[in-house]
Amino acid sequence: MNTSRTWLLVAMISAIAVFFYFDGQQFLTLATLKAQQTRLIDFYDTHRVQALASYALLYIAVTALSLPGATILTLAGGAIFGLFWGTVIVSFASTIGASLAFLSARFLLRDMVQAKFAEQLKTINEGIERDGEYYLFTLRLVPLFPFFMINLLMGLTTLKTRTFYGVSQLGMLAGTIVYVNAGTQLGKLESLSGILSPILVGSFVLVGLFPLLAKKLIEIFRDEQAKKV
């Protein structure tokens, strides 16, 4: 591992260690957000630019380092900034943070993983080259797959960075709106489990699978037509 990789790895591990050493996760809970909501709104009302910048940087840092708390921060976006601005800020901050995690995994591990498992990953790489954006879109829409895991695993593939960013921002938008909207009703929210209903999850799955299924059906149709010629 070269010097740049070593320094990046040390910096990331140090930041994560500091977060857990000082029990940072205690501040990223539903109970804490409810207790501090009035103070946070007051701060936003008097220091708008500072509040927006601080929130965005915190969100980017949490997602880039794959720390727990992104869901609470998304709710906070709705509780403090409202549906429109909360959605805008969370959409960009979450995608930027995800892209930084994606690039970190790529910079630190991809070459080693691809070299060590070249033969096993050959089929996966070919699939990513051909349908990577469709797979990623499906993963982003289906809330069953951990957000941070998608970022890290995609960083180990050959998916282009601009594709990852664009598809992630689009694919996460629906879920972002749902959670930010839940944040605007924070006082009525008793737990995180009630935000996504089974029907809503099913709808996300169908929407996420549709582009990939449509592409496959078109390919099958074209193959059948070519055989008839």
GIMOKA-V461895 format. One record per residue. N is the residue number from 1. RES is the residue in three letters. SS is DSSP state (@ for helix, = for strand, . for the rest). NEAR is the number of other ideal C-beta (glycine too) atoms within 12 Angstrom. D_LAST is the distance of its C-alpha to the last C-alpha in Angstrom with 1 decimal. Layout:
# GIMOKA-V461895
N|RES|SS|NEAR|D_LAST ; N|RES|SS|NEAR|D_LAST
This chain:
# GIMOKA-V461895
1|MET|.|14|54.1 ; 2|ASN|.|12|55.2 ; 3|THR|@|9|57.9 ; 4|SER|@|13|55.7 ; 5|ARG|@|20|53.9 ; 6|THR|@|14|57.3 ; 7|TRP|@|15|58.9 ; 8|LEU|@|24|56.0 ; 9|LEU|@|20|56.1 ; 10|VAL|@|16|59.9 ; 11|ALA|@|19|59.8 ; 12|MET|@|28|57.3 ; 13|ILE|@|19|59.2 ; 14|SER|@|15|62.4 ; 15|ALA|@|22|61.2 ; 16|ILE|@|25|59.9 ; 17|ALA|@|15|63.2 ; 18|VAL|@|16|65.2 ; 19|PHE|@|25|63.3 ; 20|PHE|@|18|64.0 ; 21|TYR|@|12|67.5 ; 22|PHE|.|12|68.6 ; 23|ASP|.|13|66.9 ; 24|GLY|@|23|64.6 ; 25|GLN|@|20|62.6 ; 26|GLN|@|18|65.6 ; 27|PHE|@|23|65.0 ; 28|LEU|.|29|61.4 ; 29|THR|.|22|62.0 ; 30|LEU|@|32|61.8 ; 31|ALA|@|18|65.6 ; 32|THR|@|23|66.3 ; 33|LEU|@|32|64.0 ; 34|LYS|@|23|65.7 ; 35|ALA|@|16|69.1 ; 36|GLN|@|23|68.4 ; 37|GLN|@|27|66.3 ; 38|THR|@|16|69.3 ; 39|ARG|@|18|70.3 ; 40|LEU|@|31|66.8 ; 41|ILE|@|24|66.5 ; 42|ASP|@|14|69.9 ; 43|PHE|@|21|69.0 ; 44|TYR|@|28|65.8 ; 45|ASP|@|15|67.8 ; 46|THR|@|12|70.3 ; 47|HIS|.|16|68.1 ; 48|ARG|@|18|64.6 ; 49|VAL|@|12|63.2 ; 50|GLN|@|14|64.8 ; 51|ALA|@|26|63.5 ; 52|LEU|@|25|59.9 ; 53|ALA|@|16|59.9 ; 54|SER|@|22|61.6 ; 55|TYR|@|34|59.2 ; 56|ALA|@|31|56.1 ; 57|LEU|@|21|57.4 ; 58|LEU|@|33|58.4 ; 59|TYR|@|40|55.0 ; 60|ILE|@|27|53.2 ; 61|ALA|@|30|55.6 ; 62|VAL|@|37|55.2 ; 63|THR|@|39|51.4 ; 64|ALA|@|35|51.3 ; 65|LEU|.|33|53.6 ; 66|SER|.|30|51.9 ; 67|LEU|.|30|55.2 ; 68|PRO|.|24|55.7 ; 69|GLY|.|32|56.3 ; 70|ALA|@|37|53.2 ; 71|THR|@|38|53.2 ; 72|ILE|@|37|56.8 ; 73|LEU|@|43|56.4 ; 74|THR|@|46|53.6 ; 75|LEU|@|41|55.9 ; 76|ALA|@|45|58.6 ; 77|GLY|@|42|56.4 ; 78|GLY|@|38|56.3 ; 79|ALA|@|38|60.0 ; 80|ILE|@|38|61.3 ; 81|PHE|@|34|59.0 ; 82|GLY|@|23|57.5 ; 83|LEU|@|26|53.9 ; 84|PHE|@|17|52.6 ; 85|TRP|@|25|54.3 ; 86|GLY|@|38|54.0 ; 87|THR|@|30|50.3 ; 88|VAL|@|24|50.0 ; 89|ILE|@|37|52.2 ; 90|VAL|@|48|50.8 ; 91|SER|@|34|47.2 ; 92|PHE|@|28|47.9 ; 93|ALA|@|38|50.5 ; 94|SER|@|45|48.4 ; 95|THR|@|36|45.3 ; 96|ILE|@|29|47.5 ; 97|GLY|@|38|49.3 ; 98|ALA|@|46|46.1 ; 99|SER|@|34|44.8 ; 100|LEU|@|33|48.0 ; 101|ALA|@|41|47.8 ; 102|PHE|@|39|44.1 ; 103|LEU|@|28|45.4 ; 104|SER|@|33|48.4 ; 105|ALA|@|36|46.4 ; 106|ARG|@|29|44.1 ; 107|PHE|@|25|47.1 ; 108|LEU|@|27|49.1 ; 109|LEU|@|27|46.8 ; 110|ARG|@|29|43.1 ; 111|ASP|@|19|43.7 ; 112|MET|@|18|45.7 ; 113|VAL|@|22|43.3 ; 114|GLN|@|22|40.2 ; 115|ALA|@|13|42.1 ; 116|LYS|@|13|43.6 ; 117|PHE|.|18|40.5 ; 118|ALA|@|16|37.8 ; 119|GLU|@|11|35.9 ; 120|GLN|@|12|36.2 ; 121|LEU|@|22|35.1 ; 122|LYS|@|15|32.1 ; 123|THR|@|14|29.6 ; 124|ILE|@|24|31.5 ; 125|ASN|@|22|31.5 ; 126|GLU|@|13|27.7 ; 127|GLY|@|20|27.4 ; 128|ILE|@|29|29.9 ; 129|GLU|@|19|28.2 ; 130|ARG|@|18|24.9 ; 131|ASP|@|26|26.4 ; 132|GLY|@|30|30.1 ; 133|GLU|@|29|30.8 ; 134|TYR|@|30|29.3 ; 135|TYR|@|32|31.3 ; 136|LEU|@|38|34.4 ; 137|PHE|@|35|34.1 ; 138|THR|@|31|33.9 ; 139|LEU|@|36|36.9 ; 140|ARG|@|39|38.9 ; 141|LEU|@|37|38.5 ; 142|VAL|.|30|39.3 ; 143|PRO|.|33|43.1 ; 144|LEU|.|19|43.2 ; 145|PHE|.|25|42.5 ; 146|PRO|.|20|45.6 ; 147|PHE|@|38|45.4 ; 148|PHE|@|29|47.0 ; 149|MET|@|18|44.9 ; 150|ILE|@|36|41.7 ; 151|ASN|@|39|43.3 ; 152|LEU|@|32|44.4 ; 153|LEU|@|30|41.4 ; 154|MET|@|40|39.0 ; 155|GLY|@|35|41.4 ; 156|LEU|.|32|40.7 ; 157|THR|.|36|36.9 ; 158|THR|.|25|35.1 ; 159|LEU|.|37|34.5 ; 160|LYS|.|21|35.7 ; 161|THR|@|29|39.0 ; 162|ARG|@|16|38.0 ; 163|THR|@|26|35.1 ; 164|PHE|@|40|37.6 ; 165|TYR|@|30|40.0 ; 166|GLY|@|22|37.8 ; 167|VAL|@|35|36.0 ; 168|SER|@|39|39.3 ; 169|GLN|@|29|41.1 ; 170|LEU|@|25|38.5 ; 171|GLY|@|37|38.0 ; 172|MET|@|43|41.8 ; 173|LEU|@|27|42.7 ; 174|ALA|@|28|42.5 ; 175|GLY|@|37|44.7 ; 176|THR|@|41|47.0 ; 177|ILE|@|25|47.6 ; 178|VAL|@|32|48.4 ; 179|TYR|@|39|50.9 ; 180|VAL|@|38|52.5 ; 181|ASN|@|28|52.9 ; 182|ALA|@|37|54.6 ; 183|GLY|@|39|56.9 ; 184|THR|@|28|58.1 ; 185|GLN|.|21|59.3 ; 186|LEU|@|34|60.9 ; 187|GLY|@|17|64.1 ; 188|LYS|@|16|62.2 ; 189|LEU|.|26|60.2 ; 190|GLU|.|14|61.7 ; 191|SER|.|16|59.1 ; 192|LEU|@|25|55.7 ; 193|SER|@|14|54.1 ; 194|GLY|@|16|54.3 ; 195|ILE|.|29|52.1 ; 196|LEU|.|25|48.7 ; 197|SER|.|14|48.4 ; 198|PRO|@|13|45.9 ; 199|ILE|@|10|44.1 ; 200|LEU|@|23|43.9 ; 201|VAL|@|22|42.7 ; 202|GLY|@|17|40.0 ; 203|SER|@|20|38.9 ; 204|PHE|@|30|38.7 ; 205|VAL|@|24|36.5 ; 206|LEU|@|19|34.1 ; 207|VAL|@|25|33.9 ; 208|GLY|@|31|33.6 ; 209|LEU|@|22|30.7 ; 210|PHE|@|19|28.7 ; 211|PRO|@|24|27.3 ; 212|LEU|@|29|26.2 ; 213|LEU|@|19|24.7 ; 214|ALA|@|19|22.9 ; 215|LYS|@|21|21.4 ; 216|LYS|@|20|20.3 ; 217|LEU|@|15|18.8 ; 218|ILE|@|15|16.8 ; 219|GLU|@|17|15.6 ; 220|ILE|@|14|14.7 ; 221|PHE|@|14|12.8 ; 222|ARG|@|14|10.8 ; 223|ASP|@|13|10.2 ; 224|GLU|@|12|9.1 ; 225|GLN|@|11|6.6 ; 226|ALA|@|10|5.3 ; 227|LYS|@|9|5.5 ; 228|LYS|@|8|3.8 ; 229|VAL|.|7|0.0
